[in-house]
């Protein structure tokens, strides 16, 4: 059967999540299309990607399986709705009604393809409560290009990757004293810094960092972070979910003003202490590496680069599975109206039962 897949995203940082899935789908000879509900994202697709530009085209495409790297997906799109996530459980801050906002159920998805035990355990409990979706652990497609992890690159001087989230109160990039300290450390010639900032970062902040003129400082305008991860000896970050991605290499991370005092991170709260954190991280202390290993086994215990393969196998199997045991999704009319208003696409059509194709005997 020639399955029709749709990868549904919003921002360009989700393209590296979908690309390994696209490769896997193409390898099998199935049909694959992309759709971004933020039109500006379309300029970042590769010339080889098959991109749908309107929701009418999406509906007419009539996908069998919708792989979604956003928090919501329109309920009026045909097909099995699958959450593949646009980031790791970053644990930046708890919300009022939920332990962490990543676990909010918005009543759009039939299947959650979770990344590891830390997400699977919670979503399994939520599935028991809500009864209208299934949860299957597969690993995360974005990490496939990371594996297998090669021997560390031997840099002439330590290579430090800097990554920052865009939320001002959580972002190290918004701290001018941190910026001054990094410029000072780059000027010593003891370190080389690569920096990548969140695509939604304030333009003034982007300009302030991209304008730094130092031989040992490079600004990267990219969402393909894996090559930068592989080059770096350590990561310097705030609360960005890049932390979790980087740790899968079992390399240390120094954080600035992280919300939580996690023992698998090296924490710094004062700009003048940043280099002390770097020195400690570059020693790669055994006790820290043990904490990192325990953390990533719970986060994403898949190091074979085959998460995309598992996701495609899982979604096809679930597409054909008898799902009569699942409840009908709630009406949730307010949320459905909001998504129609946001997208400018109004229809009474709504798929509240998971899409199923019965296997022929």
Order of alpha helices (4+ residues) and beta strands (2+ residues): beta-alpha-beta-alpha-beta-beta-beta-alpha-beta-beta-alpha-beta-alpha-beta-alpha-beta-alpha-beta-beta-alpha-alpha-alpha-alpha
